[in-house]
């Protein structure tokens, strides 16, 4: 495994092979490693697997945790080395990836990018699309793997690749959970032991919403409002708990595959989760 920091090194190291790529912001956990293993599986034994480690300023709002987001390069590389699936780690500095202000940006359509996460984090998906498109241009992968925990993000990126005609196959990796059921996230380390136990209430709220829908209830807005009230009564600050269609994140409709999505703050830590049904 080779650690590289510059675009010139990356291009030299990649050669002509069609890579499989896992973009991350570092601070890796078992969920990330599962995506890397999936990348190796789709790449085959000969194509390189590339993992990027870069905390992208463009997707953070001014009040969010960009400055305190964990940077754990040495530990991340040790995990990747021990796993054995990664060939290249690309860990550029901010100056290397953005040598001048990134005034050219990839702006996704509002109908998909300004709902849910985009409503509560304005500009987030523009930041995500811009950095991912730029990384795609640098790595030139044939495959890219993203976690399904970021459900809306995966959909936004799939559609970006389709509309831009990029020759990249996007793969979604299933959400990994702790033995207790908590979705793995780099931000879980902000939680105390007591909060980690309490954090299970978010996925429980999503399961309850799905159960209500499957029991035949159809007043979606009332169901979602009551679910948010219940979560708030348990000490959370919910942004949304909602039932949506899987294929476009429109409001859930009877007879169509649905996904329950939620985002809420527990203490100072904002968590997201989703469950398909």
Secondary structure, DSSP 4 states (H G I P E B T S, - for coil): -EEE-SHHHHHHHHTTS--EEEEE-S---HHHHHHHHHHHHHHTTTS-EEEEE---GGGS-TTSSTTTS---HHHHHHHHHHH---SEEE---HHHH-SS---S-----HHHHSSTHHHHSTTHHHHHHHHHHHHHHHH--SEEEEETTSHHHHHHHHHHHHHHT---EEEEEPPPB-TT-PBP-GGGGGS-HHHHHHTHHHHHHHHHHHHHHHTT---HHHHHHHHHHHHHHTTEEEEEEEEEETTT-PBP-TTS-EEEEEEEEETTEEEEEEEE-
